[in-house]
Amino acid sequence: MKASFLVAVAALTLTTALSQTVQAQGHADTVAHFHIGINPTWRPADWSRPAEGALDSDPTDDNKLWLFSMPPIHKAATPGWPNWEHSNGNTFLVLSPILEDGRHVTKPGDPTKELYTCNFLYSKANGYGDPNGATHLNGWSSAFGPQGAWNLAAGDPNNAPAWSIQLRRERVSSNLDADDFLMLLSDDTPVLQADGQTHTFGQRWLAGENAWGIHTHLYFYFWLDEADSEVSVVLSAHDAGGLCQRSADVTVRFAKTVVQPIPGDLNNDGIVDIEDLRIVMENFGLSGLYSGQGPEDDDHEDHDHK
């Protein structure tokens, strides 16, 4: 990317997106963070009592990194936790255009593409646009899960642990050019501008957690044309310190318009209308019930299969 473009993006985000985000957040805990932890298969047995009991389908992956969304007990819990998606798999993360003086910002050299980011408000209780919800998706933190099951090595105030967590850009969706995606730090430094690039998160002593961890802000930006209704980026987490195993690749999907699951929307177009009623009428009277409890004759003799 040209230096002039980076300067322009830095100035733009400083005067618009970042200042607006700070005003909307009010305090840090209103940001829905992307969590980085270990032990991806560990789950509380009951989320209403997360400190009691656990399920772990694979105890061999305790040191494997993973990236996950807002857990069910959070006020801005992601419906499809641990993924950033709705419970039915629909895209959850919404993109909004960046405006400067009320005008869209176009990509240098390609005015058909405009700048978008992801910073919408959402709460579990009231959904999208809740003014008391959490801002998505610019916060990144180390996980501090129930029973400490997701925690990175904590260390002590005078001795930082050896882990060094990196975020790696693997690839972007096929409808994007390589330079149509980047991320910005809170000081407007661009990172992850190309596939294969990494960003190293700094360590911080978090007194409230009594542990070393990650707490930073890293913003998603896309240059999109009119046809780019949905885009994605594939990320992975790594430990340059060698304490943790590489995470699986995580595909993070974004859309200009999302379709929330609502009762009665049978064709998943976001509207309950005559088309949904037509599906009901075409299938009225059908039954999907099946029970394997009925009698079954079997003499248990050997059978010839020819």
BALUM-46557 format. One record per residue (C-alpha): x, z, y; residue number from 1. Coordinates in Angstrom, 3 decimals. Last residue first. Layout:
<rs>
R, u, w, v, num
R, X, Z, Y, NUM
...
</rs>
This chain:
<rs>
R, u, w, v, num
R, -26.606, -2.089, -62.533, 306
R, -26.955, 1.621, -62.059, 305
R, -27.810, 3.340, -65.311, 304
R, -29.321, 6.724, -64.736, 303
R, -28.337, 9.994, -66.405, 302
R, -31.227, 12.374, -66.818, 301
R, -32.096, 14.821, -64.085, 300
R, -35.815, 14.314, -64.830, 299
R, -36.490, 13.896, -61.136, 298
R, -39.873, 14.034, -59.518, 297
R, -39.898, 15.035, -55.858, 296
R, -42.364, 17.425, -54.297, 295
R, -42.404, 17.618, -50.463, 294
R, -39.975, 19.801, -48.446, 293
R, -37.973, 16.931, -46.959, 292
R, -40.130, 16.904, -43.882, 291
R, -40.483, 14.036, -41.475, 290
R, -42.120, 13.873, -38.086, 289
R, -41.566, 10.745, -36.014, 288
R, -45.214, 9.935, -35.789, 287
R, -46.847, 6.897, -34.269, 286
R, -50.281, 7.354, -32.719, 285
R, -49.437, 5.786, -29.381, 284
R, -46.258, 3.693, -29.553, 283
R, -47.341, 0.755, -27.440, 282
R, -49.431, 3.066, -25.274, 281
R, -46.503, 5.399, -24.544, 280
R, -44.162, 2.512, -23.715, 279
R, -46.801, 1.034, -21.404, 278
R, -47.138, 4.404, -19.673, 277
R, -43.407, 4.334, -18.924, 276
R, -43.746, 0.878, -17.398, 275
R, -46.768, 2.068, -15.417, 274
R, -44.649, 4.566, -13.503, 273
R, -42.362, 7.599, -13.753, 272
R, -39.304, 6.515, -11.781, 271
R, -35.588, 7.122, -12.365, 270
R, -35.053, 4.001, -14.493, 269
R, -34.595, 5.916, -17.750, 268
R, -37.168, 3.934, -19.753, 267
R, -39.136, 7.025, -20.763, 266
R, -39.288, 8.683, -17.367, 265
R, -42.025, 11.154, -18.295, 264
R, -40.033, 14.293, -17.596, 263
R, -37.073, 13.643, -15.239, 262
R, -33.454, 12.773, -16.081, 261
R, -31.640, 12.048, -12.816, 260
R, -30.654, 8.447, -12.150, 259
R, -27.654, 8.223, -9.834, 258
R, -27.038, 5.909, -6.884, 257
R, -23.604, 4.953, -5.537, 256
R, -22.153, 5.851, -8.925, 255
R, -19.133, 7.774, -10.210, 254
R, -17.712, 8.173, -13.709, 253
R, -14.802, 10.391, -14.764, 252
R, -13.246, 9.345, -18.078, 251
R, -11.042, 12.088, -19.532, 250
R, -8.047, 11.210, -21.697, 249
R, -7.278, 14.029, -24.122, 248
R, -5.036, 16.763, -22.812, 247
R, -1.298, 16.918, -23.410, 246
R, -0.065, 19.997, -25.214, 245
R, 0.879, 23.163, -23.381, 244
R, 4.078, 25.159, -22.915, 243
R, 6.351, 22.165, -22.236, 242
R, 7.033, 22.796, -18.558, 241
R, 5.953, 19.273, -17.635, 240
R, 2.477, 20.198, -18.844, 239
R, 0.125, 17.225, -18.887, 238
R, -3.460, 16.522, -17.817, 237
R, -5.230, 13.179, -18.251, 236
R, -7.292, 10.921, -16.030, 235
R, -9.454, 7.829, -16.540, 234
R, -11.216, 6.503, -13.435, 233
R, -14.734, 5.165, -13.241, 232
R, -16.952, 2.924, -11.177, 231
R, -20.694, 2.347, -10.740, 230
R, -22.617, 0.244, -8.202, 229
R, -19.625, -1.967, -7.457, 228
R, -21.549, -5.149, -6.622, 227
R, -21.523, -4.555, -2.859, 226
R, -17.766, -4.052, -2.748, 225
R, -15.969, -0.764, -3.272, 224
R, -12.713, 0.764, -2.032, 223
R, -12.617, 4.178, -3.711, 222
R, -11.489, 7.660, -2.688, 221
R, -11.394, 10.914, -4.697, 220
R, -10.134, 14.082, -2.956, 219
R, -7.648, 16.665, -4.183, 218
R, -8.002, 20.248, -3.085, 217
R, -5.918, 23.060, -4.519, 216
R, -6.123, 26.211, -6.565, 215
R, -3.881, 26.315, -9.606, 214
R, -2.817, 29.510, -11.347, 213
R, -0.570, 32.519, -11.519, 212
R, -2.476, 35.611, -12.538, 211
R, -4.132, 38.776, -11.291, 210
R, -7.384, 36.811, -11.030, 209
R, -8.227, 38.049, -7.525, 208
R, -4.540, 38.079, -6.640, 207
R, -4.106, 34.394, -7.373, 206
R, -0.357, 33.734, -7.336, 205
R, -0.100, 30.019, -6.697, 204
R, 1.489, 27.226, -8.714, 203
R, 1.657, 23.708, -7.289, 202
R, -0.121, 20.846, -9.015, 201
R, 2.071, 17.907, -9.981, 200
R, 0.621, 14.444, -9.351, 199
R, 1.283, 11.640, -11.797, 198
R, 1.453, 7.835, -11.636, 197
R, 0.758, 5.810, -14.763, 196
R, -1.837, 3.567, -13.159, 195
R, -1.317, 3.234, -9.423, 194
R, -2.226, 5.096, -6.209, 193
R, -2.250, 8.484, -7.886, 192
R, -1.355, 10.279, -4.640, 191
R, -1.995, 9.843, -0.906, 190
R, -0.957, 12.676, 1.470, 189
R, -3.947, 13.511, 3.654, 188
R, -2.957, 17.184, 4.183, 187
R, -5.808, 18.188, 1.831, 186
R, -4.345, 15.875, -0.799, 185
R, -5.715, 12.365, -1.062, 184
R, -6.614, 10.410, -4.178, 183
R, -6.480, 6.685, -4.768, 182
R, -8.655, 3.883, -6.064, 181
R, -9.111, 0.233, -5.060, 180
R, -5.359, -0.392, -5.400, 179
R, -5.546, -1.374, -9.070, 178
R, -8.495, -3.675, -8.462, 177
R, -11.826, -2.305, -9.610, 176
R, -14.521, -3.842, -11.836, 175
R, -12.424, -3.114, -14.935, 174
R, -12.696, 0.641, -14.514, 173
R, -9.563, 2.538, -13.516, 172
R, -6.533, 3.490, -15.575, 171
R, -4.334, 6.365, -16.811, 170
R, -3.879, 8.426, -13.666, 169
R, -1.912, 11.535, -14.570, 168
R, -2.522, 15.097, -13.388, 167
R, 0.440, 17.398, -13.858, 166
R, 0.576, 21.070, -14.784, 165
R, 3.905, 22.895, -14.626, 164
R, 4.017, 25.727, -17.136, 163
R, 7.005, 28.077, -17.089, 162
R, 5.158, 31.168, -15.881, 161
R, 5.920, 32.604, -12.437, 160
R, 7.759, 35.913, -12.404, 159
R, 7.444, 38.284, -9.469, 158
R, 3.660, 38.472, -9.243, 157
R, 3.252, 38.488, -13.049, 156
R, 2.874, 35.716, -15.627, 155
R, -0.589, 34.291, -16.373, 154
R, -0.083, 31.734, -19.153, 153
R, -2.959, 29.278, -18.737, 152
R, -6.396, 30.747, -19.198, 151
R, -9.091, 29.081, -21.287, 150
R, -9.791, 31.951, -23.713, 149
R, -9.363, 34.713, -21.165, 148
R, -12.317, 36.537, -22.716, 147
R, -14.628, 34.280, -20.720, 146
R, -12.742, 31.585, -18.827, 145
R, -10.207, 31.589, -16.052, 144
R, -9.561, 27.878, -15.699, 143
R, -6.899, 26.541, -13.365, 142
R, -8.325, 25.007, -10.247, 141
R, -9.155, 21.710, -8.570, 140
R, -11.651, 21.357, -5.740, 139
R, -12.666, 17.993, -4.297, 138
R, -15.822, 17.075, -6.186, 137
R, -18.534, 18.081, -5.231, 136
R, -19.731, 20.505, -2.528, 135
R, -21.725, 23.442, -3.842, 134
R, -25.353, 24.173, -3.076, 133
R, -26.931, 25.986, -0.139, 132
R, -27.798, 22.748, 1.648, 131
R, -29.325, 21.458, -1.633, 130
R, -28.843, 17.678, -1.492, 129
R, -28.962, 17.130, -5.244, 128
R, -30.411, 19.711, -7.609, 127
R, -32.494, 22.705, -6.525, 126
R, -31.652, 25.462, -9.013, 125
R, -28.425, 24.152, -10.525, 124
R, -27.073, 23.362, -7.079, 123
R, -25.697, 20.174, -5.538, 122
R, -24.097, 18.976, -2.296, 121
R, -22.274, 15.625, -2.224, 120
R, -18.535, 15.156, -1.647, 119
R, -17.455, 12.019, -3.521, 118
R, -15.737, 9.279, -1.499, 117
R, -16.361, 5.681, -0.460, 116
R, -14.391, 3.137, 1.618, 115
R, -15.783, -0.377, 1.981, 114
R, -14.828, -3.657, 0.319, 113
R, -15.899, -7.087, 1.617, 112
R, -13.414, -6.723, 4.484, 111
R, -10.483, -7.437, 2.143, 110
R, -7.089, -7.490, 3.880, 109
R, -7.349, -3.892, 5.062, 108
R, -10.326, -2.329, 3.255, 107
R, -13.378, -1.762, 5.392, 106
R, -14.527, 1.492, 6.993, 105
R, -18.296, 1.547, 7.492, 104
R, -19.537, 2.200, 11.008, 103
R, -21.203, 5.235, 12.550, 102
R, -18.214, 6.119, 14.714, 101
R, -16.152, 6.219, 11.514, 100
R, -18.187, 6.241, 8.304, 99
R, -17.049, 7.014, 4.764, 98
R, -19.614, 5.839, 2.237, 97
R, -21.098, 8.200, -0.345, 96
R, -20.430, 8.337, -4.071, 95
R, -22.500, 10.440, -6.463, 94
R, -21.158, 12.198, -9.563, 93
R, -23.767, 12.672, -12.313, 92
R, -23.677, 9.425, -14.300, 91
R, -26.234, 9.455, -17.092, 90
R, -25.203, 10.918, -20.461, 89
R, -28.539, 12.562, -21.293, 88
R, -27.377, 15.999, -20.114, 87
R, -26.153, 14.521, -16.837, 86
R, -22.461, 13.816, -16.362, 85
R, -19.175, 15.429, -15.372, 84
R, -18.371, 16.538, -18.908, 83
R, -18.260, 20.196, -20.018, 82
R, -21.103, 20.420, -19.100, 81
R, -23.825, 17.762, -19.020, 80
R, -26.045, 19.436, -16.409, 79
R, -23.032, 20.441, -14.249, 78
R, -23.463, 24.052, -13.187, 77
R, -23.777, 24.544, -9.429, 76
R, -24.816, 28.203, -9.580, 75
R, -22.269, 28.719, -12.378, 74
R, -23.354, 30.151, -15.751, 73
R, -23.563, 26.705, -17.369, 72
R, -19.906, 25.840, -16.720, 71
R, -18.841, 23.544, -13.815, 70
R, -16.809, 20.584, -15.072, 69
R, -13.956, 20.263, -17.535, 68
R, -10.342, 19.196, -17.955, 67
R, -8.447, 20.019, -21.117, 66
R, -4.981, 21.180, -22.122, 65
R, -4.102, 21.911, -25.742, 64
R, -2.566, 25.323, -26.401, 63
R, -5.398, 26.701, -28.564, 62
R, -5.769, 23.418, -30.451, 61
R, -5.356, 24.745, -34.003, 60
R, -8.407, 27.031, -33.773, 59
R, -10.720, 23.999, -34.030, 58
R, -14.473, 24.654, -34.032, 57
R, -14.158, 27.769, -31.902, 56
R, -17.312, 29.799, -31.308, 55
R, -17.263, 33.033, -29.379, 54
R, -18.676, 36.532, -29.173, 53
R, -19.455, 38.655, -26.148, 52
R, -17.856, 38.114, -22.742, 51
R, -20.055, 35.096, -22.029, 50
R, -23.322, 37.058, -22.228, 49
R, -25.861, 34.573, -20.816, 48
R, -23.585, 31.822, -22.138, 47
R, -24.123, 32.964, -25.724, 46
R, -21.605, 32.045, -28.437, 45
R, -19.025, 31.447, -25.746, 44
R, -17.139, 28.226, -26.460, 43
R, -13.599, 27.434, -27.668, 42
R, -13.052, 23.755, -28.509, 41
R, -11.008, 22.860, -25.421, 40
R, -8.340, 25.568, -25.856, 39
R, -6.481, 25.232, -22.543, 38
R, -7.438, 25.029, -18.895, 37
R, -7.894, 22.684, -15.981, 36
R, -11.124, 23.049, -14.023, 35
R, -12.538, 20.458, -11.634, 34
R, -13.970, 22.636, -8.919, 33
R, -17.429, 22.703, -7.357, 32
R, -16.709, 23.899, -3.823, 31
R, -18.920, 26.657, -2.403, 30
R, -16.349, 29.264, -3.480, 29
R, -13.954, 28.162, -0.751, 28
R, -15.977, 29.255, 2.241, 27
R, -18.084, 27.492, 4.881, 26
R, -18.387, 24.427, 2.697, 25
R, -20.288, 22.118, 5.051, 24
R, -17.928, 22.663, 7.991, 23
R, -14.864, 22.148, 5.789, 22
R, -16.384, 18.975, 4.341, 21
R, -17.169, 17.568, 7.782, 20
R, -13.597, 18.171, 8.940, 19
R, -12.217, 16.575, 5.792, 18
R, -14.439, 13.506, 5.799, 17
R, -14.306, 12.634, 9.489, 16
R, -11.296, 13.293, 11.708, 15
R, -8.741, 14.070, 8.996, 14
R, -10.158, 11.444, 6.665, 13
R, -9.776, 8.739, 9.278, 12
R, -6.327, 9.734, 10.466, 11
R, -5.006, 9.818, 6.918, 10
R, -6.700, 6.537, 6.022, 9
R, -5.197, 4.852, 9.075, 8
R, -1.732, 6.233, 8.372, 7
R, -1.992, 5.049, 4.791, 6
R, -3.051, 1.596, 5.919, 5
R, -0.169, 1.336, 8.386, 4
R, 2.262, 2.291, 5.626, 3
R, 1.118, -0.670, 3.562, 2
R, 0.000, 0.000, 0.000, 1
</rs>
